[in-house]
Amino acid sequence: MEVTVTVNGTQQTHDVEPRTLLVQYIREHVGLTGTNIGCDTSSCGACSVHLNGEAVKSCTVLAAQADGQEVRTIEGMAAADGTLHPMQQAFMENHGLQCGYCTPGMVMAATSLLQENPNPTERDVRIGLEGNLCRCTGYHNIVKSVLAAASA
């Protein structure tokens, strides 16, 4: 089946199998590999993207369901001139990453969280990101990063 999805502002049209997941579409058809596949069970959040402005785990959405929709991936967060998104900058400045595997999904979930709650408490951030797992950091610097981005 043919699907057309606007990814990071560029319309993409591809023939896909009906069972193709959005994460597979992004990685294999569009060629953007910043969205990671971490668990195959929708538990980790490494595949989080924005679908029409809302953070979703792209392993839980079929590409066909995204037909006609807008997707923003980690590659679409920075400005055209390469200036990092404030959340990306905050993660860098506050050491909110170690291995980096979860970071794209964390950044996408965190920016969505701040759209819903621009002035979160530490508890709000921890609850808001509970669907995204990190095996390296212990979350302290991730939370610190999100709070820094909120105050920027």
C-alpha positions, -999 to +999 in steps of 0.1 A: +000+000+000+011+036-006+015+059+023+024+096+024+038+110+056+053+144+062+085+137+080+104+167+095+086+190+070+093+169+039+065+149+023+075+112+019+056+087-002+065+050-002+049+016-009+049-004+023+034-036+035+003-030+056+020-044+087+050-020+085+055-002+118+061+036+118+096+030+133+104+007+104+090+032+079+111+060+094+143+039+095+140+017+064+120+038+039+128+074+049+164+066+059+164+084+092+181+062+118+180+085+149+148+068+160+160+037+177+144+003+181+151-008+217+128-035+229+102-047+203+076-046+231+067-009+234+083-008+268+114+014+264+105+045+244+137+046+224+115+049+193+095+080+205+087+105+178+061+133+175+030+124+155+010+155+149+028+171+178+022+144+203+050+120+215+042+084+205+062+052+206+066+046+169+067+008+174+030+010+184+018+028+153+015+013+118+029+034+089-006+032+074-020+049+105+004+078+099-007+082+063-015+119+057+000+128+091+030+148+103+060+131+120+089+148+136+120+128+145+151+136+164+167+147+131+140+173+128+146+189+162+176+211+154+172+243+134+181+243+097+214+260+105+223+232+129+215+250+161+204+225+186+169+225+200+169+238+236+161+203+249+191+188+229+213+216+242+201+210+278+209+173+275+244+181+263+251+208+289+237+187+318+252+153+309+217+139+303+231+110+283+257+083+285+256+057+258+230+078+239+208+050+228+177+063+247+185+099+241+165+105+209+134+090+225+140+109+257+144+142+239+112+136+220+092+126+251+106+155+271+098+181+245+062+168+244+061+169+282+071+206+282+045+214+256+019+200+280+035+213+312+060+242+306+069+245+343+072+209+356+085+199+390+111+172+394+083+148+402+063+159+371+094+151+349+099+117+365+063+108+360+062+123+325+092+102+313+083+070+331+075+053+297+111+059+285+138+037+299+175+044+303+199+017+315+229+040+320+222+073+338+200+067+368+178+095+354+192+122+377+209+142+348+180+135+324+156+151+349+181+179+354+183+184+316+145+186+312+142+211+341+170+232+326+152+232+292+120+243+309+137+273+325+155+283+293 
